[in-house]
Amino acid sequence: MRVLRKDFMEVVRLRNIWNKIITWNGMTLATVQWHNNPWKVLDKNAKWDEITDRAYKPIAEFYSQEDLWKYIKSFNK
């Protein structure tokens, strides 16, 4: 399935996400804006309290929303 950036932005509204977890297209994504790399791909069972700890290691984490998008797109060519 081809995933377009426009669809990605509209469905998960990442422009407006501040500090929350979202499930989209089979992935669990989050932002924790006070972390150095706020954009994260998580295990589906991750809980907010654990991911806000700076010691938590997500599946992947990114400095920018654009980097997160590139990661997601790489799986949906």
N, C-alpha and C positions, 0 to 999 in steps of 0.2 A: 504494500500500500504506500502510495506517495503522500508524504506529509508536507504541506506547504507552510511556510513561516507565518503567513497571514492567518491561516487556520489555527496554528499553534498559539499565536498572540490572542486571537479572539476567544478561543476555547478556555484557555487557562488564565487569561487576563494578567499576564506577567507584568505588564506595565503598572498594574495597580497592587501587586502583591507586596505586602510588608509583613514579614515574620509569620509565615504560616506554611502548612503542608497542603499539597494538592496532588490528586491522582489524575493523571491524564495519559491516555493512549497506552495503558498498561504500565506506566511508570509512576513512581512516587517522587515528587519534586518538592523542594522547599526553598525558602529564603530565610536567612537569619542575618539581618542587615548589620548587626554589630560584629560579625565575623569578618576576617580578612578576605575570605572567599565565600561570599554570602549565598551563592546559587549552588544548590546541592541536588544530587540524585541519591535517593535513599532506598534502603531495604523496605519492602512494603509494610513491615511491622514496626517501623521506627515511630517513636513517640516524641512529641514536642519537647518534653523535659529532658530527654536524653540528647537530642540533636543540638540543643542550645549550649550544651557543655562544649567548650573549646577542645576538649580531648576526644570527642566523638569523631570517628572516622566514617564518613559516608562512602557509598560506592564510588562517587566522583564529586568533585567540587570545583567551582569556577569563580573567577573574579567578576566576570560580566555575564549579563543575560545573553549576549551574542555568543560567547564561548559555550554556554549551556546549549543554545540552539544548535551550534555546529556539532556538538557531541550527539545530540538527539538525531539530527539529520544524518549523521554517519551510519546510523542503524536503520534508516528508512530510505535508502536510495532506490 
